[in-house]
Amino acid sequence: VPTRNISLRLLLLFFKKPFIVEVIKPMQSITMTKQTSLIRKVKNFMMDHAMIQTESHILVALSGGADSVCLLCLLKKLEQEMGITLSALHVHHGIRGTEADSDAAFCQELCARLKIPCQVVYVDVPAVAEAQKMSLEEAARMVRYQALEEQRQNILGEWNQRRDEQGMPGGKKENAHVRIAVAHHREDQAET
């Protein structure tokens, strides 16, 4: 896994259900005992709050920052055990030039190494902000959540199509369980 510093407090948001865990060192240097404890805490919290069920699909908002990279890695560790599938979405906001290009490339490389499907969406956020008469930050948040919801709907459509093609019962949209996961650290203002 490409190295990025993951010293932070994480706030995992699954449909406005927060959970804060401490990550003391970069992920690669956390002892196996601490990794296992952290993974167990995340799993228990997700199960206790019925955030997912078997065969759930989790779409991870992947910025390339430490928060979302840690979230993705934690969920990858739980993928088989919990019977979930993962994919990631990176939104390139068209704001930071080559730095943003590097973030997008990093996200694609990370997902390729983890064998997680990744989609990169390019949006001209400055144009959206100007047209909507809002700040860059507001516009970026708006397009990010629109892109996540559009991708969630695409995943539901693909799921329904597979179920129909295979003649499996329960192929209705209501039976699909697709969740969006975003990560924040303690100093972030939670997006609700």
N, C-alpha and C positions, 0 to 999 in steps of 0.2 A: 504494500500500500504506500503510495507517495507520502512523504513526511510533511506534515503541517503541525504546528504547535497546537496542542489540544489541552492546555492548562486553562480551565474555565469552570464555571458553574453552568450547567445546561438547564434549560427550561424546555421540556418536550411538550409540545402542544398537539393534542389530538382533539380537535373540535372543542377547543376552549377548556380542556382538562389538563391543567399544569402539573408537572412533577419535577422537582428540583433535585439534582444529584450532583455530588462533588467529584470532579475529575482533577486529581492533584498534579499529575505529570503528563507529558505527551503519551498518547495511547501505547506506543511501542514499548515504553519503559515502565508501564504499570505492571506490578507483579501479577501473576496468574490469579492469586487469591483475591486481589482487589478487583481485577477484571471480572472474575466469576461473581463476586459480590455485587458489583455494579450491574452486570447483566441480569442477575437474579432479581435485584430491586426493580429494574425496569420491567422485566417480565411480570413480576408479581403485581406491580401497579397497573399494568395494562390489563391483566386478567381480573384483578379486584374491581376495576371500574368498567369492565365489559367493553373495552375500547375496540377489541377485535374478536373475531371468532375463527375457527378453523376455516381455511380457504380464503381468508381475507387477503386483499391486495392493499399494500401500503405504497402510496405515491409520496416520495420524499422530495421536499423542496430543497434542492442542493445548490447553495450559493458558491461553494468552494471554500468557505470559511471554516474555522475550527468547529463551530457549533454544529453545522449541518453535516460535516464530514464525520464527526463523532456519532451523531445520530444515525447516519447511514451505516457506519461500522457496527454499532450496537444492534441495529435491526438485522443486519446480515448475520451476525452471530446467532440471532434468535430464529432466523428464517426456517430452518428445517425442524427445529424443536417445536415451534409453534404452528407449523403447517401454513405459513404465510408466503406470499410472493411479494417481490419488491420491484419498483421501478423508480427512476429519478427524473426530475425536471429541473433544468437550469435556465433561468431567464437572463439573457444578455440585454441589458437596458440601453445600450448604445450611448453610454455616458463617459466611461473611463478609458476609451481607446484601447491601446495594446494591453493594458492591465486587465481589462474586462475580457479581451480575447484569450489571455493566459488563463483566467479563471474558467472560462468555458472549456478550454482544452484540458485543463486539470480535471474538471468534472467528468469529461468524457473518458479520459485515461483511467481515472479512479474506478469508474463504473465498469469499464472494460476489464480491468484487473479483478474486480469483484464479481464479474459476470452478472451485472445488473443492467437491464435496459435503461438507456439514458436518452432523453430528448433535450435539445437545446432550442430555445425559442428566442428569436431576435426581435426586439421591439424598440422603436425610436421613442423613448420616453420623453426627451425634451419636446418633441412635436406633440405628444399626447398632453403633456403638462400645459403647453401653450394653448392648445385647442380647448382644453377643459378648464383653463384658468385656475390651475392648482400648482402647488409646489412640486419640484422634482421628486421629493420623497413621497408625497401623496400619490403622484402619478405612478411611480415605480411600484408602490405597494398595491395599487389598484390593478395594474397590468399583471403583476405577479400572481395575485389571487385569481384574476380572470383566466390566466394561462393554466394555473393549477386546476381550476374547475373544468375548463375545456378538456384538459388531458384526463381528468377523472371520468368525464362523460365518455371520452373515446375508449377508455379502458372498459367501462361498463358495456359499451356497444360491442367491443371485441369479445368480451366475456359472453354476452348474450348470443352472439353469432356462433361462437364455438359450441355452446350448449345446444343451440338449435341444430347445428350441423351434425352433432354427435347423437341427436335424438334423446338427450338427457332430460329428465324432469327438472323442474326448478329453474328453467331458463328465463324466467321473468326478471326484469330489472330489480324488482323489490327484493329478490333473493340474493342479489350480488352484494358483497360487502367490501366496498372500496373506500379507503380512508386516506386523508391527506395529512402528512406529518411535517411540521416545521420546527426548527430548533432556534432557541435564543439563549443567551447567557444572562446572568443576573443583572448586568448593567443595561441591557436592552430594555426598551419599553415594549411590553408584550403587545402584539398586534391581535386585536380581537375583532 
